[in-house]
Amino acid sequence: MDGSPRVSSSSSLPTKSWHAFWRSVTDGWRSFWSSPRIRAFTNVSVIGLHAIEWRERLRRPLALTTPTTLRRMSAVARLAYYVLPAPTRRKHDTSDEEEGDSTRPRARIIANPRSGTLRMPLALNQLNQVAAALTDAGLPVEVCLTERPGHASLLAREAVRTGMEIVIAAGGDGTINEIIQELAGHSTALGILPLGTVNVWARETRIPLSLPDAARVLLYGVRRRVDLGRAGNRYFLMMAGVGFDAEVAQRVERSVLKRIGLKMLDYLTTVGVLGVTHKPVLVRIKHDGKRREISSLMLVVGNTRLYGGALTFTRHAVADDGMLDIVTVGGGGLLYRMGILRNAFLRRPRRGPRVRYERARTVRVEADEPLPVQVDGELIGKLPMSFSIAPLALTVIVPPDAPDELFSLPPLK
């Protein structure tokens, strides 16, 4: 028998070594979870789980709510925001057919997203809010955005064909001019939400420039029949211009500043430059069997009074009298031109020397040069051109306190 001492296997560990190993592991995990970063991460995770839980608690009752109830709640909130009191509604049966008729659009808003304040990010959202408020107040409307020049006319034509009561121009005077081409001679009324740069027609008839107040005019305003002027085959609501102002419109139309939303700045700059450099041109005017020649800086054919939002050249014009008011401004120096503008701005009865005021139903204007022609601020062509009146061709919605001197006939019943 071998008496040498036994040596234990190298793979076996003493019990104390195992205890020390596990103690080191647990101490490491404990120190890891007790670190400030891990604690913060855990707290944020717990908060997130609570938020998800409360979101689900809120979502369950909403999921049980019908779409009709949600739509009514949203409309009431929008209506309260714009403080538009709703007129008393007539009671209807609750049949599906009558409910469908009550929500069918009776009016179409045609908006030019490139016009004036609609370039601002919040303007289109505000327009949609007003449209929803009008619908809840008893005037169901739909909003259509124009995509290209001439698109407003197509949308207005479609509204007339489908029998809508009102076409609402949400834009400037150029948008209005496109729309009236299709409303002329029809009973569909023109409403205004002024979102343009100058908004001459809104200022002329005292339509408020804020959207909620202008929407109130659509609900509680009066309807009138007014004349439309005609330049060639193009209708105009306010005025047509030959010479100086048409040249301004032509240059602004081609300007880069207009494309980036600085139309008013470019307009004022161009007026200042051409006010000094523009030269008079010999034009021939024919009306009522008469013919005359005049060296003219500018010729204005007006259906209404306000010009450019601040000036008045055709100060005696009436929108429903079946006549055009014609003002020709003769040539002169800088002081003479400044005097003409001053008198027009201050609306003085005396226009100045070499200024002639006439009235006619038709007028023909010719010149040796192809002078540009603009209507309602939009360039449409060049001379020669004939101008005429289309009596009571358009229905408009205006405030009850619109200027009495602008109309000779009472509102429609």
C-alpha positions as CSV (number, residue, x, y, z in Angstrom):
1,M,0.0,0.0,0.0
2,D,1.4,3.4,-1.1
3,G,1.7,5.7,1.9
4,S,2.2,8.9,-0.1
5,P,-0.3,11.7,0.6
6,R,-3.3,12.2,-1.8
7,V,-3.6,15.3,-3.9
8,S,-7.1,16.6,-4.7
9,S,-8.2,17.2,-8.3
10,S,-7.5,20.7,-9.7
11,S,-11.1,21.0,-11.1
12,S,-12.7,21.1,-7.7
13,L,-13.1,24.4,-5.8
14,P,-13.5,25.0,-2.1
15,T,-17.0,26.0,-0.9
16,K,-15.7,29.4,0.3
17,S,-14.5,30.2,-3.3
18,W,-18.0,29.6,-4.7
19,H,-19.6,31.9,-2.1
20,A,-17.1,34.6,-2.8
21,F,-17.7,34.3,-6.6
22,W,-21.5,34.7,-6.2
23,R,-21.1,37.5,-3.8
24,S,-19.0,39.4,-6.3
25,V,-21.6,38.8,-9.1
26,T,-24.6,40.0,-7.0
27,D,-22.6,43.0,-5.7
28,G,-21.8,43.9,-9.3
29,W,-25.5,43.8,-10.4
30,R,-26.6,45.7,-7.3
31,S,-24.1,48.5,-8.0
32,F,-25.2,48.5,-11.7
33,W,-28.9,49.0,-11.0
34,S,-28.2,51.5,-8.3
35,S,-26.3,53.8,-10.6
36,P,-28.0,57.3,-11.2
37,R,-28.3,56.8,-15.0
38,I,-30.0,53.4,-14.7
39,R,-32.3,54.8,-12.1
40,A,-33.3,57.7,-14.4
41,F,-33.8,55.4,-17.3
42,T,-36.1,53.2,-15.2
43,N,-38.1,56.2,-14.0
44,V,-38.7,57.4,-17.5
45,S,-39.7,54.0,-18.6
46,V,-42.3,53.8,-15.8
47,I,-43.7,57.2,-16.7
48,G,-43.9,56.1,-20.4
49,L,-45.9,53.0,-19.4
50,H,-48.3,55.1,-17.3
51,A,-48.8,57.5,-20.2
52,I,-49.6,54.6,-22.6
53,E,-52.0,53.2,-20.0
54,W,-53.9,56.6,-19.7
55,R,-53.9,57.0,-23.5
56,E,-55.7,53.7,-23.8
57,R,-58.1,54.6,-21.1
58,L,-59.1,57.8,-23.0
59,R,-59.2,56.1,-26.3
60,R,-61.7,53.5,-25.3
61,P,-64.7,55.9,-24.7
62,L,-63.8,57.8,-27.9
63,A,-63.7,54.6,-29.9
64,L,-67.3,54.0,-28.8
65,T,-68.4,57.5,-29.9
66,T,-70.0,57.7,-33.3
67,P,-68.4,59.8,-36.1
68,T,-71.5,62.0,-36.2
69,T,-71.1,62.9,-32.6
70,L,-67.4,63.7,-33.1
71,R,-68.2,65.9,-36.1
72,R,-70.8,67.8,-34.2
73,M,-68.4,68.3,-31.2
74,S,-65.7,69.6,-33.6
75,A,-68.1,72.0,-35.4
76,V,-69.4,73.4,-32.1
77,A,-65.8,74.1,-31.0
78,R,-64.9,75.8,-34.3
79,L,-68.1,77.9,-34.1
80,A,-67.4,79.1,-30.6
81,Y,-63.9,80.0,-31.7
82,Y,-65.1,82.3,-34.4
83,V,-68.2,83.5,-32.5
84,L,-70.5,83.1,-35.4
85,P,-74.1,83.0,-34.1
86,A,-76.2,80.5,-36.0
87,P,-79.6,81.5,-37.3
88,T,-82.6,79.6,-36.3
89,R,-83.0,76.4,-38.3
90,R,-86.2,74.9,-39.5
91,K,-87.0,71.5,-38.1
92,H,-86.7,68.6,-40.5
93,D,-87.6,64.9,-40.3
94,T,-84.7,62.7,-39.5
95,S,-84.9,60.7,-42.7
96,D,-81.6,59.8,-44.4
97,E,-82.7,61.6,-47.6
98,E,-83.4,64.9,-45.9
99,E,-80.2,64.7,-43.8
100,G,-78.2,64.2,-47.1
101,D,-79.9,67.2,-48.6
102,S,-79.1,69.4,-45.6
103,T,-75.4,68.6,-45.8
104,R,-75.1,69.0,-49.6
105,P,-72.9,72.1,-50.3
106,R,-74.9,75.1,-51.2
107,A,-71.8,77.3,-51.7
108,R,-68.3,76.8,-53.0
109,I,-65.2,78.6,-51.7
110,I,-62.7,79.1,-54.5
111,A,-59.3,80.0,-52.9
112,N,-56.2,81.1,-54.7
113,P,-53.3,79.8,-52.5
114,R,-50.9,82.2,-54.2
115,S,-53.0,85.2,-53.4
116,G,-52.0,87.8,-50.7
117,T,-52.4,86.5,-47.2
118,L,-53.1,82.9,-48.3
119,R,-49.3,82.6,-48.7
120,M,-49.1,82.6,-44.9
121,P,-49.0,79.1,-43.4
122,L,-51.9,79.6,-41.0
123,A,-54.2,81.4,-43.5
124,L,-55.4,78.2,-45.2
125,N,-56.1,76.5,-41.9
126,Q,-58.1,79.6,-40.8
127,L,-60.0,79.4,-44.1
128,N,-61.0,75.8,-43.4
129,Q,-62.1,76.7,-39.9
130,V,-64.4,79.5,-41.3
131,A,-65.8,77.0,-43.9
132,A,-66.6,74.6,-41.1
133,A,-68.3,77.4,-39.0
134,L,-70.4,78.5,-42.0
135,T,-71.5,74.9,-42.6
136,D,-72.5,74.5,-38.9
137,A,-74.3,77.9,-39.1
138,G,-76.6,76.6,-41.8
139,L,-74.7,77.3,-45.0
140,P,-72.9,74.1,-46.1
141,V,-69.8,75.0,-48.1
142,E,-66.9,73.2,-49.7
143,V,-63.4,74.6,-50.3
144,C,-61.6,74.3,-53.6
145,L,-58.1,75.5,-54.2
146,T,-57.0,76.8,-57.6
147,E,-54.0,75.1,-59.2
148,R,-53.2,77.3,-62.2
149,P,-54.4,80.5,-64.0
150,G,-57.9,80.1,-65.2
151,H,-58.7,77.3,-62.8
152,A,-61.0,79.6,-60.7
153,S,-63.2,80.1,-63.8
154,L,-63.6,76.4,-64.3
155,L,-64.5,75.8,-60.7
156,A,-67.1,78.6,-60.8
157,R,-68.6,77.2,-64.0
158,E,-69.0,73.8,-62.3
159,A,-70.6,75.4,-59.3
160,V,-73.1,77.2,-61.6
161,R,-73.9,74.1,-63.5
162,T,-74.6,72.1,-60.3
163,G,-77.0,74.8,-59.0
164,M,-75.0,76.2,-56.1
165,E,-76.4,79.3,-54.6
166,I,-73.1,81.1,-53.8
167,V,-69.6,81.1,-55.2
168,I,-67.2,82.6,-52.6
169,A,-64.0,84.2,-53.9
170,A,-61.3,83.7,-51.2
171,G,-58.4,85.8,-52.7
172,G,-57.8,89.1,-54.2
173,D,-59.5,91.1,-57.0
174,G,-57.8,89.0,-59.6
175,T,-59.6,85.9,-58.2
176,I,-62.9,87.8,-58.2
177,N,-62.4,88.7,-61.9
178,E,-61.8,85.1,-62.9
179,I,-64.9,84.0,-61.1
180,I,-67.3,86.6,-62.4
181,Q,-66.6,85.5,-66.0
182,E,-68.8,82.4,-65.2
183,L,-71.3,84.1,-62.9
184,A,-72.3,86.8,-65.4
185,G,-76.0,86.3,-66.4
186,H,-76.7,83.7,-63.7
187,S,-78.5,83.8,-60.4
188,T,-75.5,82.3,-58.5
189,A,-74.3,85.1,-56.1
190,L,-70.8,86.2,-55.6
191,G,-69.5,86.2,-52.0
192,I,-66.2,87.5,-50.8
193,L,-63.6,86.4,-48.2
194,P,-60.9,89.0,-48.8
195,L,-57.4,87.4,-48.8
196,G,-55.7,89.5,-51.5
197,T,-53.1,92.2,-51.4
198,V,-55.4,95.3,-51.9
199,N,-59.0,93.9,-51.9
200,V,-60.5,96.8,-53.7
201,W,-64.1,95.4,-54.0
202,A,-64.1,94.6,-50.2
203,R,-63.0,98.1,-49.4
204,E,-65.5,99.6,-51.8
205,T,-68.5,97.8,-50.3
206,R,-67.2,97.8,-46.6
207,I,-66.8,94.0,-46.4
208,P,-64.6,93.4,-43.3
209,L,-61.0,92.3,-44.1
210,S,-61.0,89.7,-41.3
211,L,-62.2,86.3,-42.3
212,P,-64.7,85.7,-39.4
213,D,-66.3,89.1,-39.9
214,A,-66.5,88.7,-43.7
215,A,-68.1,85.3,-43.1
216,R,-70.8,87.0,-41.1
217,V,-71.6,89.1,-44.2
218,L,-72.2,85.8,-46.1
219,L,-74.7,84.8,-43.5
220,Y,-76.4,88.1,-42.8
221,G,-75.6,90.4,-45.7
222,V,-78.0,91.6,-48.5
223,R,-78.0,90.6,-52.1
224,R,-77.9,93.2,-54.9
225,R,-77.8,93.0,-58.7
226,V,-75.0,95.1,-60.2
227,D,-73.7,95.9,-63.7
228,L,-70.6,94.4,-65.2
229,G,-68.3,96.3,-67.5
230,R,-66.9,94.5,-70.5
231,A,-63.5,95.0,-72.2
232,G,-63.5,93.1,-75.4
233,N,-64.8,89.7,-74.3
234,R,-63.7,90.1,-70.7
235,Y,-66.0,91.2,-67.9
236,F,-64.9,93.5,-65.1
237,L,-66.6,94.4,-61.8
238,M,-64.7,97.6,-60.9
239,M,-62.7,99.2,-63.6
240,A,-60.6,98.9,-66.8
241,G,-57.5,101.0,-67.4
242,V,-55.4,102.0,-70.4
243,G,-52.0,103.6,-70.4
244,F,-50.2,104.3,-67.1
245,D,-52.0,101.9,-64.8
246,A,-52.0,99.1,-67.4
247,E,-48.3,99.6,-67.9
248,V,-47.8,99.2,-64.1
249,A,-49.9,96.0,-64.1
250,Q,-47.9,94.7,-67.0
251,R,-44.5,95.2,-65.3
252,V,-45.7,93.8,-62.0
253,E,-47.1,90.8,-63.7
254,R,-43.6,90.0,-65.1
255,S,-41.8,90.8,-61.9
256,V,-39.8,88.3,-59.8
257,L,-41.0,90.1,-56.6
258,K,-44.6,89.1,-57.3
259,R,-43.7,85.4,-57.4
260,I,-42.1,85.6,-54.0
261,G,-45.0,87.4,-52.4
262,L,-43.8,91.0,-52.5
263,K,-46.3,92.3,-55.1
264,M,-47.3,95.4,-53.1
265,L,-43.6,96.5,-52.7
266,D,-43.1,96.0,-56.4
267,Y,-46.3,97.8,-57.3
268,L,-45.4,100.9,-55.2
269,T,-41.9,101.0,-56.7
270,T,-43.2,100.7,-60.2
271,V,-45.8,103.4,-59.7
272,G,-43.1,105.7,-58.4
273,V,-40.8,105.1,-61.4
274,L,-43.5,105.3,-64.1
275,G,-45.1,108.3,-62.4
276,V,-42.0,110.2,-63.5
277,T,-41.0,108.5,-66.7
278,H,-44.3,107.5,-68.4
279,K,-45.0,109.5,-71.5
280,P,-48.5,110.5,-72.8
281,V,-49.8,108.8,-76.0
282,L,-52.3,110.1,-78.5
283,V,-55.5,108.0,-78.2
284,R,-58.8,108.2,-80.2
285,I,-62.0,107.8,-78.2
286,K,-65.4,107.1,-79.9
287,H,-68.7,107.0,-78.1
288,D,-72.3,108.1,-78.7
289,G,-71.5,109.0,-82.3
290,K,-68.7,111.4,-81.2
291,R,-65.0,111.0,-81.8
292,R,-62.1,112.9,-80.3
293,E,-58.3,112.6,-79.9
294,I,-56.4,113.3,-76.7
295,S,-52.8,113.0,-75.6
296,S,-53.4,110.9,-72.6
297,L,-51.3,109.6,-69.6
298,M,-54.1,107.3,-68.5
299,L,-57.7,106.4,-69.3
300,V,-60.0,104.8,-66.7
301,V,-63.3,103.1,-67.5
302,G,-65.1,102.6,-64.2
303,N,-68.1,100.6,-63.1
304,T,-67.5,101.5,-59.4
305,R,-65.6,104.3,-57.7
306,L,-62.5,103.1,-55.8
307,Y,-59.2,102.8,-57.6
308,G,-56.2,100.9,-56.2
309,G,-57.9,100.7,-52.8
310,A,-57.2,104.4,-51.9
311,L,-57.8,106.7,-55.0
312,T,-61.0,107.8,-56.6
313,F,-61.1,108.8,-60.3
314,T,-64.7,107.8,-61.3
315,R,-66.2,109.4,-58.3
316,H,-69.8,109.6,-59.7
317,A,-70.0,105.9,-60.7
318,V,-73.0,103.8,-59.6
319,A,-72.7,100.1,-59.8
320,D,-76.3,99.4,-61.0
321,D,-77.2,102.4,-63.3
322,G,-76.3,100.8,-66.6
323,M,-73.6,103.3,-67.5
324,L,-69.8,103.4,-67.6
325,D,-67.9,106.4,-66.2
326,I,-64.8,107.4,-68.3
327,V,-62.0,109.6,-67.1
328,T,-59.1,110.6,-69.4
329,V,-56.0,112.2,-67.8
330,G,-54.0,114.4,-70.2
331,G,-50.2,114.8,-70.3
332,G,-48.3,117.1,-68.0
333,G,-45.1,117.5,-65.9
334,L,-44.3,116.0,-62.5
335,L,-46.1,118.7,-60.5
336,Y,-49.2,118.2,-62.6
337,R,-49.1,114.4,-62.1
338,M,-48.6,114.8,-58.4
339,G,-51.6,117.1,-58.2
340,I,-53.8,114.6,-60.1
341,L,-52.8,111.9,-57.6
342,R,-53.4,114.2,-54.6
343,N,-56.9,115.1,-55.8
344,A,-57.8,111.5,-56.4
345,F,-56.4,110.4,-53.0
346,L,-58.3,113.2,-51.2
347,R,-61.4,112.5,-53.4
348,R,-61.7,116.2,-54.3
349,P,-64.4,117.2,-56.8
350,R,-61.9,119.1,-58.9
351,R,-59.6,116.7,-60.8
352,G,-57.3,119.2,-62.3
353,P,-56.6,120.7,-65.8
354,R,-56.7,118.4,-68.8
355,V,-58.8,115.8,-67.0
356,R,-62.1,114.9,-68.7
357,Y,-65.1,113.1,-67.2
358,E,-67.7,111.4,-69.4
359,R,-70.4,108.7,-69.2
360,A,-71.5,106.3,-71.9
361,R,-72.8,102.8,-72.4
362,T,-70.2,101.8,-75.0
363,V,-66.8,103.4,-75.9
364,R,-64.1,102.5,-78.4
365,V,-60.5,103.3,-77.7
366,E,-57.7,103.2,-80.3
367,A,-54.1,104.3,-80.5
368,D,-51.2,104.2,-82.9
369,E,-49.3,102.2,-80.3
370,P,-50.5,98.8,-78.9
371,L,-51.1,100.2,-75.4
372,P,-51.8,97.5,-72.7
373,V,-55.2,97.2,-71.1
374,Q,-56.0,95.9,-67.6
375,V,-59.3,95.0,-65.9
376,D,-59.6,94.8,-62.1
377,G,-55.8,94.8,-61.9
378,E,-55.3,92.0,-64.4
379,L,-53.6,92.5,-67.8
380,I,-55.9,91.2,-70.6
381,G,-54.6,92.6,-73.9
382,K,-53.8,95.7,-75.9
383,L,-55.6,98.5,-77.9
384,P,-57.7,98.8,-79.9
385,M,-60.5,97.6,-77.7
386,S,-64.2,98.3,-77.2
387,F,-65.8,98.7,-73.7
388,S,-69.5,98.2,-72.9
389,I,-71.9,97.7,-70.0
390,A,-73.8,94.5,-69.1
391,P,-76.7,95.9,-67.0
392,L,-77.5,94.0,-63.8
393,A,-75.5,91.0,-64.9
394,L,-74.2,89.9,-61.5
395,T,-75.7,89.1,-58.0
396,V,-73.4,90.1,-55.1
397,I,-73.6,89.7,-51.4
398,V,-72.6,92.9,-49.5
399,P,-73.0,94.2,-46.0
400,P,-76.3,96.0,-45.1
401,D,-74.3,99.2,-44.5
402,A,-72.6,99.2,-47.9
403,P,-72.4,102.8,-49.3
404,D,-75.8,103.9,-50.4
405,E,-74.3,106.2,-53.1
406,L,-72.8,103.2,-54.8
407,F,-76.3,101.8,-55.7
408,S,-79.4,103.2,-57.2
409,L,-81.7,100.1,-56.7
410,P,-82.9,98.5,-53.4
411,P,-81.5,95.1,-52.3
412,L,-83.1,91.9,-53.6
413,K,-85.8,90.4,-51.4
